[in-house]
């Protein structure tokens, strides 16, 4: 475990985020090479990184310490788990991007234990600072209910966020969805509490990275108020429960009541209020999240952590995600070009006009 660990990146789709994380100055890791199909993009990534490119697992030489398997899994008809299993059998520690089917994951965890390696699932978004901030704040609450919305592409990751925020996911019940239009609504239970989930169950087969209305939005309600992750990249908001004190019923003006609850802000931002641009997210925030996940795997390998320990939790994540997918059914197929992202400035101008043209 001495020296810079040599890391193999499998896949150059989302794997480019992992490449950026590993090749960043001061990352503490060394890129051993890239395993990919061998298309133009993969060759370009290898040239830029100054690393070898292999197209078959058996061509990868010995000496790789850990691998980031960032390929499509069984649910999408991809080879990710076969690649992960082959690398595990060679004694390589593996970090694999979700989603994974429950049986698929169970087999990989058994293989990792058999070959004395560490295998971990990475759902990526749980390593972003706003999500981590939300999870930490949620753990300080006694939740009463949960409302969440997401795109179907990132629904697996949603359950990981919720599981960490709530301290678990069971017991759960996800009945048949209702609704029409882009979103389907499931009213059930999660971690034994009321749970409303809205999923944009739509997908463009040729352009799956676009057409989503959002990634994640979550609200957890508690006795004292509501905690909201407004988007995957923040901000995180705390809104104390609306409360009109008893004293206010006796005063001539509501605001004259002495109750300190009236002095609380209606909403407080937990952490930065400003969110990064998508260019910043792709260039900095996502690679930093990938680096955190890779570092966590390497630490677990050094500590000789049993892969089944953390794996039990992800078996629950996979099982509940599959139950949700079965309830929703196949996504609606979209077509055509993605809609144009609208700058906020257009809406700010409209709001300003309304305030300026309306009487005080």
N, C-alpha and C positions, 0 to 999 in steps of 0.2 A: 504493500500500500504506500510505498515511498515514491516521491517524484510526481510529475504531472501525469494524471491518468490519461490513457489514450482512448479516445471516444470515436466510435463508428456511428455515423448518421445514416439511417436507412430511409430514403425518400427525400425528394427535393421539392415537394409541394409545400406543405406546412413545415416540412423539415428545414426549410430555409431559415425559420425562426431559431431552430436549434443550432444551425450552422453559425448564425450571427452570435448566439450566446457563447459558443465554444471558442470562436475565433476572436472575440472581443479582447482588447488589451487587458491583461490582469485577470483573465477568466479562471486561471488555475487549472485549465484542461488543455489537452493537445488533441487536435483533430487527427485521427488515425487514417480516415478516408471516408468515402461515400459509397453506399450501396444503393443502386438505383437501376432503372430499366436501361439507361444509356442514351436517352434522348438529348436534344440540343441543350435544354435547360440544365440537365445533370452535368453534361460536359462543361458548360459555362461555369457552373458552381464549383466544380472541381478545379478548373483553371484559376478562377479567382482566389480560391482558398489555397492553391498550391498543394493539393492533396490528390492521392490516387482515387480512381473511380473503378468500382467493381460492379458487375451485373449479376453475379451468382454468389450465394453465401459460401459455397465451397472454395471460391477464389480468394476470399478474405484471409490474409495470413494470420498466424498466431501473434499474440502480443496485444490484442485488443482487450482493454480492461472493462469497458462498459459500452452499451449500444443504446441509441435512441431510435426506437422503431416507430417511425412516423409514416406508416402506410395504412391503406384501407384494411379494416378487419373483416371478419367473416360475415358480419351483417351486411356489408357492402360488396361482398364477393371478392375481397382483397386477400393478399398473401401475408398480412402482418403477423398473424399468430404462427404460421409455419416458419417464417423467418425468425421470430422470437424464440421458438422452440429449438431451432437448429443452433442458434447462438448460445442459448442456455446450455445445451448439451456439450458445448465446447468450453464451458466454464466462464462465459461472459455474463456480467450483470446486465439486466435489461430494464429499460424504462420504455413502456409502450403507451402511446396515446390512445385514449378511449374514443369511441365506445367499444366495449367488448360484451359479447354474450356471456351469460353466467357459466355455461358449461365450458365454453372456450377459455374463460379465465381460470376456472377450476383446474383444467388440465395444465395450464402454464404454471400455476402455483405449485402443483404437485411436481412438475418437472424441475422447477427451481429448487425445491427442497431436496429432490433426489440428487441433483448435481451440485449442491452446496453453493448456490448462487442466490443473489437477491433479485427478485422480480417485482416491479411496481407499476401500477397504472397511473398515468398522468392525465388529469382532466383540465389541465392548463389554467383555466380561469380562476381556480381557487388560489393561485399564487400571485394574482394581481393585487396591489395594495388596497384599492377600494373594496374588493371582495373580502380580503383578509380583515379589513377594518370592520366591515359589516358583520362578519362571522364572530369576531371578538366581542363586538357590542351586543350581538344577539345572545351570546352565552351568558351575559350578565342579566338577562331578562327571564321572566317566567312566562313563556309564550302561551297565548290563549287560542290563536288562530294564525293561519298562514295563507296569504294570497300570492300567487306567482304567475308570471307570464314569460314565454320564451318562444324562440323559433325552434322548429322541430330538429334542425341541424345541431342545436346545442342543448337539447333536452336532457341528455345523459349528464352533461356537466352541471345542469341545474340541480339534479338530485344530489350530486356531490356537495355543492354549495349548501343545500338545505340540510343534508346529513351532518355536516360539520357545524352549522349554525344551531341546529336543534339537539345535537348530541346523539343522533341516531335517526333512523327512518321508520322503524317498526314500533307498533303495528300500523298497517296501512290498508286502505281500501280505495281502489280506483275504478269506480263503476263506469258504465257507458257514457260517452260524452254527449253534450247537447250543443245547440247553436248552429249558425250558418255563417257564411262569409269566410274571411281569412282564418278566423280563430274558432277552435272547438274548446268547450269548457267542460272540465271534469270537477264535480263537487264530491269530494270524498273525505278521507282522513289520512293523515301522515303523522308519524310519531304519536299516534293516539289522539290527535287534535283535529278540528275542522280544517280542511284544506281545499282551496279553490285554485285550480290550475287552468290557465288559458294558453293553448298551444297553437301557433300558426302552423297548421299541418299542411303546408304547401312546399313544393320543391321544384326547382327548375333542373331537370336531369342533366342538361349540358352546362349549367352555370350554377352549381349548388352553393357557391360562396356569396351569391347575391340574391336579391328579392326578399330578404327577411325584413320585417317591420322593426324588429328589435332583436337583441341577443337575450339578455335576462333583465327582468324587473321583479323585485320581491318586496313584499311588505309582511312584517311580523307584528302582530298586535299583542299587547300585554296590558296589564292593569293600568299602568301609568301613561300609556301612549302607544304610538306606532313607530317602528323602525323601518325605513325604506331604503333599499338599494335601487336608485332610480334608473340606473343602467349599469352594465357590466363594468364600465370605467368610471362610475360614480356620477354624481356625488352620493354620499350616504346622509340621510336626513332623519332627525328625531323630532317627532311632533307630539308634545304632551297632550293627553286626552283633554278635549274641550270641557271646561268646568266653570259653572256659574256658582259661586259660593252662596251659602245660606244668607250671609249678611247682605248680599246685593239685593235681596228681595225687600229689604227694609229701607234702603237709602233712596234718595231722590234721583241719584245718578248711579248707574251701574258701576262706573269706574271709581266711585268713592269708597267701595268696599276695601277693607284693609288686608284681605286675604293675599298672602305672598304669591299664590298661584297665578294671580292676575299679572304679575310682573315677569312671568316666564315668556320667552319668545314663542310665538306660535309654531315656529319650526327653526331648528338649529342644524347647521351643517356639521357633521362629524368628519373632520379632515378637510382637505382643500375643497373649496366651492367650485373652482375652475377645473374643467376636465381637459385632458390633452387632445390635440388634433389626431385624426386617424393616422397621419404621417408619423407623428411622434409615437403613437401606440405601436405601429409596425416596426419602427426603427429602434425603439428603446424599451418600451414597457413590456411588449411580448417577449423579446429576447431575455429581459431580466427575469421574467416569470419562468421561462424555460431553464435559465441558469439555476434558479432556486430549486426547481424540481430535480435537475441533474445533480446538484450538490447534495440534495436530500438522499438520493439513491446512493451516492458514493459514501456518504456518512453511514447509511444503513449497512452497506457492504463492509465498511471498516469496523462497525459495531457487531457484525455477524448477526444481524436481525433475522429472525425466522420470517420468510416471505409470507407464510400463512397468517401471521399475526395481523398485519395491516390488510392482507388479502381478504380476510373475513368481512371487513367493512365493505370493500369493493364488490364482493359477491352480493351483498345486499343492494348496493347501488345498481348493479347490473340487473338483478332480479326485479327490482321495482321499475327500472326503466323499461324492461321488456314487458312488464305488466301494463305500463302506460301505453307502449307502442301497440300492444295487442288490443287495448281498449280503443285507441284512436283509429286503427286501420291504416291502410296505405295513404301516404300524403297525396294531396291533389297535385297534379302535374301542371306546372306553369310553363309559359312560353313567351317569347319576345324578349326585347332588351330590358335591362334593369332600369327602374325609375331613377330620375335625377335626384341626388341628394340636395335638399334645399338649404341654403345658408340661413342662419338665424337672422341675419340682417334684414331680410325681407319681412319677417314677422315683427321684428323690433320696430321697423318703420311704420307698419300698419298699426301697431299698438300705440306708438307715439302720436300718430295722427288722431286716433280715437280720443286720447286724453287731452290733446291740445284743442280739438274741435268741440269737445263736450263741456258744458258748464261745470264749474266746481261743485 
